[in-house]
């Protein structure tokens, strides 16, 4: 059901050029105006990642803990 609009979207050079500078979410919000079902489906799939990014991106990496058990790779 979504294959035909996705094929149309993938060949739409004007759309690709116009949205090259936008975020993924902004892109799909705009796509939803021309391809409602395709845009709606994409936004539903992207929805969980926004909240995960917001909570995970605030955590500082624990580099010493990450590197503690790692062993350097020596060349043969």
mmCIF file of the N, C-alpha and C atoms, coordinates in Angstrom:
data_MODEL
# 
_entry.id   MODEL 
# 
loop_
_atom_site.group_PDB 
_atom_site.id 
_atom_site.type_symbol 
_atom_site.label_atom_id 
_atom_site.label_alt_id 
_atom_site.label_comp_id 
_atom_site.label_asym_id 
_atom_site.label_entity_id 
_atom_site.label_seq_id 
_atom_site.pdbx_PDB_ins_code 
_atom_site.Cartn_x 
_atom_site.Cartn_y 
_atom_site.Cartn_z 
_atom_site.occupancy 
_atom_site.B_iso_or_equiv 
_atom_site.pdbx_formal_charge 
_atom_site.auth_seq_id 
_atom_site.auth_comp_id 
_atom_site.auth_asym_id 
_atom_site.auth_atom_id 
_atom_site.pdbx_PDB_model_num 
ATOM 1   N N  . UNK A 1 1  ? 0.811  -1.188 0.000  1.00 0.00 ? 1  UNK A N  1 
ATOM 2   C CA . UNK A 1 1  ? 0.000  0.000  0.000  1.00 0.00 ? 1  UNK A CA 1 
ATOM 3   C C  . UNK A 1 1  ? 0.865  1.267  0.000  1.00 0.00 ? 1  UNK A C  1 
ATOM 4   N N  . UNK A 1 2  ? 2.005  1.235  0.662  1.00 0.00 ? 2  UNK A N  1 
ATOM 5   C CA . UNK A 1 2  ? 2.879  2.404  0.727  1.00 0.00 ? 2  UNK A CA 1 
ATOM 6   C C  . UNK A 1 2  ? 4.008  2.369  -0.292 1.00 0.00 ? 2  UNK A C  1 
ATOM 7   N N  . UNK A 1 3  ? 4.114  1.280  -1.042 1.00 0.00 ? 3  UNK A N  1 
ATOM 8   C CA . UNK A 1 3  ? 5.219  1.147  -1.989 1.00 0.00 ? 3  UNK A CA 1 
ATOM 9   C C  . UNK A 1 3  ? 5.161  2.183  -3.104 1.00 0.00 ? 3  UNK A C  1 
ATOM 10  N N  . UNK A 1 4  ? 3.988  2.404  -3.658 1.00 0.00 ? 4  UNK A N  1 
ATOM 11  C CA . UNK A 1 4  ? 3.873  3.353  -4.766 1.00 0.00 ? 4  UNK A CA 1 
ATOM 12  C C  . UNK A 1 4  ? 4.223  4.782  -4.336 1.00 0.00 ? 4  UNK A C  1 
ATOM 13  N N  . UNK A 1 5  ? 3.660  5.298  -3.220 1.00 0.00 ? 5  UNK A N  1 
ATOM 14  C CA . UNK A 1 5  ? 4.071  6.637  -2.795 1.00 0.00 ? 5  UNK A CA 1 
ATOM 15  C C  . UNK A 1 5  ? 5.558  6.729  -2.440 1.00 0.00 ? 5  UNK A C  1 
ATOM 16  N N  . UNK A 1 6  ? 6.112  5.656  -1.888 1.00 0.00 ? 6  UNK A N  1 
ATOM 17  C CA . UNK A 1 6  ? 7.531  5.662  -1.560 1.00 0.00 ? 6  UNK A CA 1 
ATOM 18  C C  . UNK A 1 6  ? 8.387  5.718  -2.814 1.00 0.00 ? 6  UNK A C  1 
ATOM 19  N N  . UNK A 1 7  ? 7.990  5.007  -3.860 1.00 0.00 ? 7  UNK A N  1 
ATOM 20  C CA . UNK A 1 7  ? 8.702  5.078  -5.138 1.00 0.00 ? 7  UNK A CA 1 
ATOM 21  C C  . UNK A 1 7  ? 8.613  6.474  -5.743 1.00 0.00 ? 7  UNK A C  1 
ATOM 22  N N  . UNK A 1 8  ? 7.431  7.081  -5.674 1.00 0.00 ? 8  UNK A N  1 
ATOM 23  C CA . UNK A 1 8  ? 7.270  8.448  -6.176 1.00 0.00 ? 8  UNK A CA 1 
ATOM 24  C C  . UNK A 1 8  ? 8.156  9.410  -5.406 1.00 0.00 ? 8  UNK A C  1 
ATOM 25  N N  . UNK A 1 9  ? 8.176  9.271  -4.093 1.00 0.00 ? 9  UNK A N  1 
ATOM 26  C CA . UNK A 1 9  ? 8.985  10.134 -3.244 1.00 0.00 ? 9  UNK A CA 1 
ATOM 27  C C  . UNK A 1 9  ? 10.473 9.966  -3.541 1.00 0.00 ? 9  UNK A C  1 
ATOM 28  N N  . UNK A 1 10 ? 10.907 8.732  -3.732 1.00 0.00 ? 10 UNK A N  1 
ATOM 29  C CA . UNK A 1 10 ? 12.331 8.488  -3.971 1.00 0.00 ? 10 UNK A CA 1 
ATOM 30  C C  . UNK A 1 10 ? 12.814 9.054  -5.302 1.00 0.00 ? 10 UNK A C  1 
ATOM 31  N N  . UNK A 1 11 ? 11.899 9.255  -6.246 1.00 0.00 ? 11 UNK A N  1 
ATOM 32  C CA . UNK A 1 11 ? 12.303 9.809  -7.534 1.00 0.00 ? 11 UNK A CA 1 
ATOM 33  C C  . UNK A 1 11 ? 12.018 11.310 -7.645 1.00 0.00 ? 11 UNK A C  1 
ATOM 34  N N  . UNK A 1 12 ? 11.521 11.917 -6.599 1.00 0.00 ? 12 UNK A N  1 
ATOM 35  C CA . UNK A 1 12 ? 11.182 13.342 -6.603 1.00 0.00 ? 12 UNK A CA 1 
ATOM 36  C C  . UNK A 1 12 ? 12.429 14.166 -6.264 1.00 0.00 ? 12 UNK A C  1 
ATOM 37  N N  . UNK A 1 13 ? 13.168 14.582 -7.286 1.00 0.00 ? 13 UNK A N  1 
ATOM 38  C CA . UNK A 1 13 ? 14.411 15.326 -7.076 1.00 0.00 ? 13 UNK A CA 1 
ATOM 39  C C  . UNK A 1 13 ? 14.172 16.674 -6.407 1.00 0.00 ? 13 UNK A C  1 
ATOM 40  N N  . UNK A 1 14 ? 13.091 17.337 -6.763 1.00 0.00 ? 14 UNK A N  1 
ATOM 41  C CA . UNK A 1 14 ? 12.773 18.631 -6.174 1.00 0.00 ? 14 UNK A CA 1 
ATOM 42  C C  . UNK A 1 14 ? 12.580 18.533 -4.670 1.00 0.00 ? 14 UNK A C  1 
ATOM 43  N N  . UNK A 1 15 ? 11.911 17.490 -4.242 1.00 0.00 ? 15 UNK A N  1 
ATOM 44  C CA . UNK A 1 15 ? 11.671 17.277 -2.821 1.00 0.00 ? 15 UNK A CA 1 
ATOM 45  C C  . UNK A 1 15 ? 12.975 16.994 -2.085 1.00 0.00 ? 15 UNK A C  1 
ATOM 46  N N  . UNK A 1 16 ? 13.832 16.207 -2.694 1.00 0.00 ? 16 UNK A N  1 
ATOM 47  C CA . UNK A 1 16 ? 15.123 15.897 -2.079 1.00 0.00 ? 16 UNK A CA 1 
ATOM 48  C C  . UNK A 1 16 ? 15.970 17.148 -1.897 1.00 0.00 ? 16 UNK A C  1 
ATOM 49  N N  . UNK A 1 17 ? 16.009 17.981 -2.919 1.00 0.00 ? 17 UNK A N  1 
ATOM 50  C CA . UNK A 1 17 ? 16.824 19.199 -2.873 1.00 0.00 ? 17 UNK A CA 1 
ATOM 51  C C  . UNK A 1 17 ? 16.263 20.199 -1.864 1.00 0.00 ? 17 UNK A C  1 
ATOM 52  N N  . UNK A 1 18 ? 14.959 20.335 -1.815 1.00 0.00 ? 18 UNK A N  1 
ATOM 53  C CA . UNK A 1 18 ? 14.321 21.313 -0.940 1.00 0.00 ? 18 UNK A CA 1 
ATOM 54  C C  . UNK A 1 18 ? 14.516 20.975 0.536  1.00 0.00 ? 18 UNK A C  1 
ATOM 55  N N  . UNK A 1 19 ? 14.660 19.724 0.841  1.00 0.00 ? 19 UNK A N  1 
ATOM 56  C CA . UNK A 1 19 ? 14.729 19.318 2.242  1.00 0.00 ? 19 UNK A CA 1 
ATOM 57  C C  . UNK A 1 19 ? 16.094 18.796 2.660  1.00 0.00 ? 19 UNK A C  1 
ATOM 58  N N  . UNK A 1 20 ? 17.117 19.087 1.890  1.00 0.00 ? 20 UNK A N  1 
ATOM 59  C CA . UNK A 1 20 ? 18.462 18.599 2.208  1.00 0.00 ? 20 UNK A CA 1 
ATOM 60  C C  . UNK A 1 20 ? 18.973 19.157 3.529  1.00 0.00 ? 20 UNK A C  1 
ATOM 61  N N  . UNK A 1 21 ? 18.531 20.342 3.897  1.00 0.00 ? 21 UNK A N  1 
ATOM 62  C CA . UNK A 1 21 ? 19.024 20.994 5.114  1.00 0.00 ? 21 UNK A CA 1 
ATOM 63  C C  . UNK A 1 21 ? 18.125 20.783 6.330  1.00 0.00 ? 21 UNK A C  1 
ATOM 64  N N  . UNK A 1 22 ? 17.036 20.051 6.189  1.00 0.00 ? 22 UNK A N  1 
ATOM 65  C CA . UNK A 1 22 ? 16.090 19.872 7.286  1.00 0.00 ? 22 UNK A CA 1 
ATOM 66  C C  . UNK A 1 22 ? 16.395 18.610 8.078  1.00 0.00 ? 22 UNK A C  1 
ATOM 67  N N  . UNK A 1 23 ? 15.878 18.589 9.291  1.00 0.00 ? 23 UNK A N  1 
ATOM 68  C CA . UNK A 1 23 ? 16.025 17.389 10.112 1.00 0.00 ? 23 UNK A CA 1 
ATOM 69  C C  . UNK A 1 23 ? 15.117 16.292 9.558  1.00 0.00 ? 23 UNK A C  1 
ATOM 70  N N  . UNK A 1 24 ? 15.338 15.090 10.000 1.00 0.00 ? 24 UNK A N  1 
ATOM 71  C CA . UNK A 1 24 ? 14.554 13.948 9.544  1.00 0.00 ? 24 UNK A CA 1 
ATOM 72  C C  . UNK A 1 24 ? 13.069 14.138 9.877  1.00 0.00 ? 24 UNK A C  1 
ATOM 73  N N  . UNK A 1 25 ? 12.793 14.615 11.066 1.00 0.00 ? 25 UNK A N  1 
ATOM 74  C CA . UNK A 1 25 ? 11.406 14.828 11.476 1.00 0.00 ? 25 UNK A CA 1 
ATOM 75  C C  . UNK A 1 25 ? 10.750 15.924 10.651 1.00 0.00 ? 25 UNK A C  1 
ATOM 76  N N  . UNK A 1 26 ? 11.458 17.023 10.416 1.00 0.00 ? 26 UNK A N  1 
ATOM 77  C CA . UNK A 1 26 ? 10.909 18.098 9.589  1.00 0.00 ? 26 UNK A CA 1 
ATOM 78  C C  . UNK A 1 26 ? 10.628 17.595 8.174  1.00 0.00 ? 26 UNK A C  1 
ATOM 79  N N  . UNK A 1 27 ? 11.552 16.806 7.641  1.00 0.00 ? 27 UNK A N  1 
ATOM 80  C CA . UNK A 1 27 ? 11.378 16.242 6.306  1.00 0.00 ? 27 UNK A CA 1 
ATOM 81  C C  . UNK A 1 27 ? 10.083 15.444 6.220  1.00 0.00 ? 27 UNK A C  1 
ATOM 82  N N  . UNK A 1 28 ? 9.880  14.525 7.161  1.00 0.00 ? 28 UNK A N  1 
ATOM 83  C CA . UNK A 1 28 ? 8.702  13.667 7.101  1.00 0.00 ? 28 UNK A CA 1 
ATOM 84  C C  . UNK A 1 28 ? 7.417  14.427 7.403  1.00 0.00 ? 28 UNK A C  1 
ATOM 85  N N  . UNK A 1 29 ? 7.482  15.477 8.201  1.00 0.00 ? 29 UNK A N  1 
ATOM 86  C CA . UNK A 1 29 ? 6.300  16.324 8.420  1.00 0.00 ? 29 UNK A CA 1 
ATOM 87  C C  . UNK A 1 29 ? 5.888  16.988 7.113  1.00 0.00 ? 29 UNK A C  1 
ATOM 88  N N  . UNK A 1 30 ? 6.870  17.435 6.347  1.00 0.00 ? 30 UNK A N  1 
ATOM 89  C CA . UNK A 1 30 ? 6.572  18.047 5.056  1.00 0.00 ? 30 UNK A CA 1 
ATOM 90  C C  . UNK A 1 30 ? 6.112  17.012 4.028  1.00 0.00 ? 30 UNK A C  1 
ATOM 91  N N  . UNK A 1 31 ? 6.692  15.832 4.061  1.00 0.00 ? 31 UNK A N  1 
ATOM 92  C CA . UNK A 1 31 ? 6.281  14.760 3.145  1.00 0.00 ? 31 UNK A CA 1 
ATOM 93  C C  . UNK A 1 31 ? 4.817  14.402 3.404  1.00 0.00 ? 31 UNK A C  1 
ATOM 94  N N  . UNK A 1 32 ? 4.427  14.445 4.665  1.00 0.00 ? 32 UNK A N  1 
ATOM 95  C CA . UNK A 1 32 ? 3.053  14.080 5.028  1.00 0.00 ? 32 UNK A CA 1 
ATOM 96  C C  . UNK A 1 32 ? 2.026  14.969 4.314  1.00 0.00 ? 32 UNK A C  1 
ATOM 97  N N  . UNK A 1 33 ? 2.411  16.191 3.962  1.00 0.00 ? 33 UNK A N  1 
ATOM 98  C CA . UNK A 1 33 ? 1.492  17.090 3.248  1.00 0.00 ? 33 UNK A CA 1 
ATOM 99  C C  . UNK A 1 33 ? 1.192  16.575 1.840  1.00 0.00 ? 33 UNK A C  1 
ATOM 100 N N  . UNK A 1 34 ? 2.197  15.992 1.186  1.00 0.00 ? 34 UNK A N  1 
ATOM 101 C CA . UNK A 1 34 ? 2.016  15.483 -0.180 1.00 0.00 ? 34 UNK A CA 1 
ATOM 102 C C  . UNK A 1 34 ? 1.640  14.003 -0.219 1.00 0.00 ? 34 UNK A C  1 
ATOM 103 N N  . UNK A 1 35 ? 2.155  13.251 0.725  1.00 0.00 ? 35 UNK A N  1 
ATOM 104 C CA . UNK A 1 35 ? 1.902  11.808 0.797  1.00 0.00 ? 35 UNK A CA 1 
ATOM 105 C C  . UNK A 1 35 ? 1.420  11.489 2.218  1.00 0.00 ? 35 UNK A C  1 
ATOM 106 N N  . UNK A 1 36 ? 0.150  11.755 2.514  1.00 0.00 ? 36 UNK A N  1 
ATOM 107 C CA . UNK A 1 36 ? -0.341 11.650 3.896  1.00 0.00 ? 36 UNK A CA 1 
ATOM 108 C C  . UNK A 1 36 ? -0.092 10.303 4.574  1.00 0.00 ? 36 UNK A C  1 
ATOM 109 N N  . UNK A 1 37 ? -0.403 9.211  3.913  1.00 0.00 ? 37 UNK A N  1 
ATOM 110 C CA . UNK A 1 37 ? -0.245 7.900  4.554  1.00 0.00 ? 37 UNK A CA 1 
ATOM 111 C C  . UNK A 1 37 ? 1.227  7.559  4.775  1.00 0.00 ? 37 UNK A C  1 
ATOM 112 N N  . UNK A 1 38 ? 2.052  7.864  3.805  1.00 0.00 ? 38 UNK A N  1 
ATOM 113 C CA . UNK A 1 38 ? 3.482  7.580  3.911  1.00 0.00 ? 38 UNK A CA 1 
ATOM 114 C C  . UNK A 1 38 ? 4.118  8.413  5.027  1.00 0.00 ? 38 UNK A C  1 
ATOM 115 N N  . UNK A 1 39 ? 3.813  9.697  5.048  1.00 0.00 ? 39 UNK A N  1 
ATOM 116 C CA . UNK A 1 39 ? 4.356  10.573 6.081  1.00 0.00 ? 39 UNK A CA 1 
ATOM 117 C C  . UNK A 1 39 ? 3.892  10.181 7.470  1.00 0.00 ? 39 UNK A C  1 
ATOM 118 N N  . UNK A 1 40 ? 2.608  9.857  7.589  1.00 0.00 ? 40 UNK A N  1 
ATOM 119 C CA . UNK A 1 40 ? 2.050  9.443  8.879  1.00 0.00 ? 40 UNK A CA 1 
ATOM 120 C C  . UNK A 1 40 ? 2.743  8.178  9.388  1.00 0.00 ? 40 UNK A C  1 
ATOM 121 N N  . UNK A 1 41 ? 2.932  7.226  8.507  1.00 0.00 ? 41 UNK A N  1 
ATOM 122 C CA . UNK A 1 41 ? 3.586  5.965  8.887  1.00 0.00 ? 41 UNK A CA 1 
ATOM 123 C C  . UNK A 1 41 ? 5.035  6.215  9.324  1.00 0.00 ? 41 UNK A C  1 
ATOM 124 N N  . UNK A 1 42 ? 5.752  7.047  8.583  1.00 0.00 ? 42 UNK A N  1 
ATOM 125 C CA . UNK A 1 42 ? 7.142  7.342  8.925  1.00 0.00 ? 42 UNK A CA 1 
ATOM 126 C C  . UNK A 1 42 ? 7.239  8.037  10.281 1.00 0.00 ? 42 UNK A C  1 
ATOM 127 N N  . UNK A 1 43 ? 6.354  8.982  10.534 1.00 0.00 ? 43 UNK A N  1 
ATOM 128 C CA . UNK A 1 43 ? 6.378  9.698  11.813 1.00 0.00 ? 43 UNK A CA 1 
ATOM 129 C C  . UNK A 1 43 ? 6.045  8.779  12.981 1.00 0.00 ? 43 UNK A C  1 
ATOM 130 N N  . UNK A 1 44 ? 5.141  7.858  12.768 1.00 0.00 ? 44 UNK A N  1 
ATOM 131 C CA . UNK A 1 44 ? 4.820  6.878  13.822 1.00 0.00 ? 44 UNK A CA 1 
ATOM 132 C C  . UNK A 1 44 ? 6.045  6.019  14.136 1.00 0.00 ? 44 UNK A C  1 
ATOM 133 N N  . UNK A 1 45 ? 6.791  5.641  13.091 1.00 0.00 ? 45 UNK A N  1 
ATOM 134 C CA . UNK A 1 45 ? 7.997  4.834  13.293 1.00 0.00 ? 45 UNK A CA 1 
ATOM 135 C C  . UNK A 1 45 ? 9.103  5.636  13.985 1.00 0.00 ? 45 UNK A C  1 
ATOM 136 N N  . UNK A 1 46 ? 9.185  6.937  13.707 1.00 0.00 ? 46 UNK A N  1 
ATOM 137 C CA . UNK A 1 46 ? 10.231 7.783  14.285 1.00 0.00 ? 46 UNK A CA 1 
ATOM 138 C C  . UNK A 1 46 ? 9.921  8.239  15.710 1.00 0.00 ? 46 UNK A C  1 
ATOM 139 N N  . UNK A 1 47 ? 8.665  8.231  16.096 1.00 0.00 ? 47 UNK A N  1 
ATOM 140 C CA . UNK A 1 47 ? 8.234  8.760  17.379 1.00 0.00 ? 47 UNK A CA 1 
ATOM 141 C C  . UNK A 1 47 ? 9.017  8.216  18.579 1.00 0.00 ? 47 UNK A C  1 
ATOM 142 N N  . UNK A 1 48 ? 9.229  6.923  18.722 1.00 0.00 ? 48 UNK A N  1 
ATOM 143 C CA . UNK A 1 48 ? 9.958  6.426  19.900 1.00 0.00 ? 48 UNK A CA 1 
ATOM 144 C C  . UNK A 1 48 ? 11.399 6.921  19.975 1.00 0.00 ? 48 UNK A C  1 
ATOM 145 N N  . UNK A 1 49 ? 12.023 7.183  18.837 1.00 0.00 ? 49 UNK A N  1 
ATOM 146 C CA . UNK A 1 49 ? 13.430 7.556  18.846 1.00 0.00 ? 49 UNK A CA 1 
ATOM 147 C C  . UNK A 1 49 ? 13.672 8.955  19.391 1.00 0.00 ? 49 UNK A C  1 
ATOM 148 N N  . UNK A 1 50 ? 12.709 9.841  19.230 1.00 0.00 ? 50 UNK A N  1 
ATOM 149 C CA . UNK A 1 50 ? 12.860 11.198 19.758 1.00 0.00 ? 50 UNK A CA 1 
ATOM 150 C C  . UNK A 1 50 ? 12.976 11.205 21.263 1.00 0.00 ? 50 UNK A C  1 
ATOM 151 N N  . UNK A 1 51 ? 12.134 10.446 21.940 1.00 0.00 ? 51 UNK A N  1 
ATOM 152 C CA . UNK A 1 51 ? 12.180 10.411 23.398 1.00 0.00 ? 51 UNK A CA 1 
ATOM 153 C C  . UNK A 1 51 ? 13.407 9.657  23.899 1.00 0.00 ? 51 UNK A C  1 
ATOM 154 N N  . UNK A 1 52 ? 13.849 8.641  23.181 1.00 0.00 ? 52 UNK A N  1 
ATOM 155 C CA . UNK A 1 52 ? 15.062 7.917  23.570 1.00 0.00 ? 52 UNK A CA 1 
ATOM 156 C C  . UNK A 1 52 ? 16.272 8.833  23.432 1.00 0.00 ? 52 UNK A C  1 
ATOM 157 N N  . UNK A 1 53 ? 16.349 9.574  22.338 1.00 0.00 ? 53 UNK A N  1 
ATOM 158 C CA . UNK A 1 53 ? 17.468 10.477 22.107 1.00 0.00 ? 53 UNK A CA 1 
ATOM 159 C C  . UNK A 1 53 ? 17.543 11.532 23.203 1.00 0.00 ? 53 UNK A C  1 
ATOM 160 N N  . UNK A 1 54 ? 16.397 12.093 23.579 1.00 0.00 ? 54 UNK A N  1 
ATOM 161 C CA . UNK A 1 54 ? 16.390 13.144 24.595 1.00 0.00 ? 54 UNK A CA 1 
ATOM 162 C C  . UNK A 1 54 ? 16.888 12.640 25.936 1.00 0.00 ? 54 UNK A C  1 
ATOM 163 N N  . UNK A 1 55 ? 16.575 11.410 26.309 1.00 0.00 ? 55 UNK A N  1 
ATOM 164 C CA . UNK A 1 55 ? 17.022 10.907 27.613 1.00 0.00 ? 55 UNK A CA 1 
ATOM 165 C C  . UNK A 1 55 ? 18.445 10.389 27.556 1.00 0.00 ? 55 UNK A C  1 
ATOM 166 N N  . UNK A 1 56 ? 18.842 9.764  26.460 1.00 0.00 ? 56 UNK A N  1 
ATOM 167 C CA . UNK A 1 56 ? 20.185 9.185  26.365 1.00 0.00 ? 56 UNK A CA 1 
ATOM 168 C C  . UNK A 1 56 ? 21.244 10.255 26.090 1.00 0.00 ? 56 UNK A C  1 
ATOM 169 N N  . UNK A 1 57 ? 20.906 11.275 25.340 1.00 0.00 ? 57 UNK A N  1 
ATOM 170 C CA . UNK A 1 57 ? 21.898 12.279 24.958 1.00 0.00 ? 57 UNK A CA 1 
ATOM 171 C C  . UNK A 1 57 ? 22.377 13.110 26.138 1.00 0.00 ? 57 UNK A C  1 
ATOM 172 N N  . UNK A 1 58 ? 21.664 13.094 27.250 1.00 0.00 ? 58 UNK A N  1 
ATOM 173 C CA . UNK A 1 58 ? 22.086 13.864 28.418 1.00 0.00 ? 58 UNK A CA 1 
ATOM 174 C C  . UNK A 1 58 ? 23.031 13.079 29.322 1.00 0.00 ? 58 UNK A C  1 
ATOM 175 N N  . UNK A 1 59 ? 23.219 11.797 29.055 1.00 0.00 ? 59 UNK A N  1 
ATOM 176 C CA . UNK A 1 59 ? 24.106 10.979 29.878 1.00 0.00 ? 59 UNK A CA 1 
ATOM 177 C C  . UNK A 1 59 ? 25.556 11.135 29.429 1.00 0.00 ? 59 UNK A C  1 
ATOM 178 N N  . UNK A 1 60 ? 26.451 11.477 30.354 1.00 0.00 ? 60 UNK A N  1 
ATOM 179 C CA . UNK A 1 60 ? 27.863 11.563 29.957 1.00 0.00 ? 60 UNK A CA 1 
ATOM 180 C C  . UNK A 1 60 ? 28.451 10.157 29.824 1.00 0.00 ? 60 UNK A C  1 
ATOM 181 N N  . UNK A 1 61 ? 29.306 9.921  28.845 1.00 0.00 ? 61 UNK A N  1 
ATOM 182 C CA . UNK A 1 61 ? 29.900 8.585  28.697 1.00 0.00 ? 61 UNK A CA 1 
ATOM 183 C C  . UNK A 1 61 ? 30.901 8.306  29.817 1.00 0.00 ? 61 UNK A C  1 
ATOM 184 N N  . UNK A 1 62 ? 30.922 7.085  30.288 1.00 0.00 ? 62 UNK A N  1 
ATOM 185 C CA . UNK A 1 62 ? 31.872 6.671  31.321 1.00 0.00 ? 62 UNK A CA 1 
ATOM 186 C C  . UNK A 1 62 ? 33.040 5.979  30.617 1.00 0.00 ? 62 UNK A C  1 
ATOM 187 N N  . UNK A 1 63 ? 33.961 6.779  30.090 1.00 0.00 ? 63 UNK A N  1 
ATOM 188 C CA . UNK A 1 63 ? 35.052 6.243  29.271 1.00 0.00 ? 63 UNK A CA 1 
ATOM 189 C C  . UNK A 1 63 ? 35.941 5.270  30.024 1.00 0.00 ? 63 UNK A C  1 
ATOM 190 N N  . UNK A 1 64 ? 36.267 5.584  31.269 1.00 0.00 ? 64 UNK A N  1 
ATOM 191 C CA . UNK A 1 64 ? 37.136 4.671  32.018 1.00 0.00 ? 64 UNK A CA 1 
ATOM 192 C C  . UNK A 1 64 ? 36.471 3.307  32.200 1.00 0.00 ? 64 UNK A C  1 
ATOM 193 N N  . UNK A 1 65 ? 35.186 3.289  32.437 1.00 0.00 ? 65 UNK A N  1 
ATOM 194 C CA . UNK A 1 65 ? 34.458 2.028  32.587 1.00 0.00 ? 65 UNK A CA 1 
ATOM 195 C C  . UNK A 1 65 ? 34.396 1.278  31.260 1.00 0.00 ? 65 UNK A C  1 
ATOM 196 N N  . UNK A 1 66 ? 34.207 2.005  30.162 1.00 0.00 ? 66 UNK A N  1 
ATOM 197 C CA . UNK A 1 66 ? 34.143 1.380  28.853 1.00 0.00 ? 66 UNK A CA 1 
ATOM 198 C C  . UNK A 1 66 ? 35.480 0.780  28.427 1.00 0.00 ? 66 UNK A C  1 
ATOM 199 N N  . UNK A 1 67 ? 36.553 1.426  28.804 1.00 0.00 ? 67 UNK A N  1 
ATOM 200 C CA . UNK A 1 67 ? 37.874 0.992  28.354 1.00 0.00 ? 67 UNK A CA 1 
ATOM 201 C C  . UNK A 1 67 ? 38.560 0.041  29.324 1.00 0.00 ? 67 UNK A C  1 
ATOM 202 N N  . UNK A 1 68 ? 38.029 -0.128 30.505 1.00 0.00 ? 68 UNK A N  1 
ATOM 203 C CA . UNK A 1 68 ? 38.654 -0.948 31.542 1.00 0.00 ? 68 UNK A CA 1 
ATOM 204 C C  . UNK A 1 68 ? 38.923 -2.376 31.083 1.00 0.00 ? 68 UNK A C  1 
ATOM 205 N N  . UNK A 1 69 ? 37.984 -2.990 30.428 1.00 0.00 ? 69 UNK A N  1 
ATOM 206 C CA . UNK A 1 69 ? 38.105 -4.393 30.043 1.00 0.00 ? 69 UNK A CA 1 
ATOM 207 C C  . UNK A 1 69 ? 38.574 -4.601 28.615 1.00 0.00 ? 69 UNK A C  1 
ATOM 208 N N  . UNK A 1 70 ? 38.958 -3.528 27.942 1.00 0.00 ? 70 UNK A N  1 
ATOM 209 C CA . UNK A 1 70 ? 39.393 -3.640 26.544 1.00 0.00 ? 70 UNK A CA 1 
ATOM 210 C C  . UNK A 1 70 ? 40.890 -3.905 26.478 1.00 0.00 ? 70 UNK A C  1 
ATOM 211 N N  . UNK A 1 71 ? 41.287 -4.650 25.471 1.00 0.00 ? 71 UNK A N  1 
ATOM 212 C CA . UNK A 1 71 ? 42.690 -4.975 25.274 1.00 0.00 ? 71 UNK A CA 1 
ATOM 213 C C  . UNK A 1 71 ? 43.119 -4.398 23.935 1.00 0.00 ? 71 UNK A C  1 
ATOM 214 N N  . UNK A 1 72 ? 44.285 -3.804 23.916 1.00 0.00 ? 72 UNK A N  1 
ATOM 215 C CA . UNK A 1 72 ? 44.790 -3.230 22.665 1.00 0.00 ? 72 UNK A CA 1 
ATOM 216 C C  . UNK A 1 72 ? 45.033 -4.328 21.639 1.00 0.00 ? 72 UNK A C  1 
ATOM 217 N N  . UNK A 1 73 ? 44.738 -4.043 20.399 1.00 0.00 ? 73 UNK A N  1 
ATOM 218 C CA . UNK A 1 73 ? 44.978 -4.983 19.315 1.00 0.00 ? 73 UNK A CA 1 
ATOM 219 C C  . UNK A 1 73 ? 46.375 -4.742 18.751 1.00 0.00 ? 73 UNK A C  1 
ATOM 220 N N  . UNK A 1 74 ? 47.210 -5.744 18.818 1.00 0.00 ? 74 UNK A N  1 
ATOM 221 C CA . UNK A 1 74 ? 48.562 -5.610 18.273 1.00 0.00 ? 74 UNK A CA 1 
ATOM 222 C C  . UNK A 1 74 ? 48.596 -6.215 16.879 1.00 0.00 ? 74 UNK A C  1 
ATOM 223 N N  . UNK A 1 75 ? 49.396 -5.609 16.023 1.00 0.00 ? 75 UNK A N  1 
ATOM 224 C CA . UNK A 1 75 ? 49.495 -6.147 14.658 1.00 0.00 ? 75 UNK A CA 1 
ATOM 225 C C  . UNK A 1 75 ? 50.392 -7.366 14.650 1.00 0.00 ? 75 UNK A C  1 
ATOM 226 N N  . UNK A 1 76 ? 50.217 -8.224 13.694 1.00 0.00 ? 76 UNK A N  1 
ATOM 227 C CA . UNK A 1 76 ? 51.001 -9.472 13.618 1.00 0.00 ? 76 UNK A CA 1 
ATOM 228 C C  . UNK A 1 76 ? 52.264 -9.253 12.859 1.00 0.00 ? 76 UNK A C  1 
# 
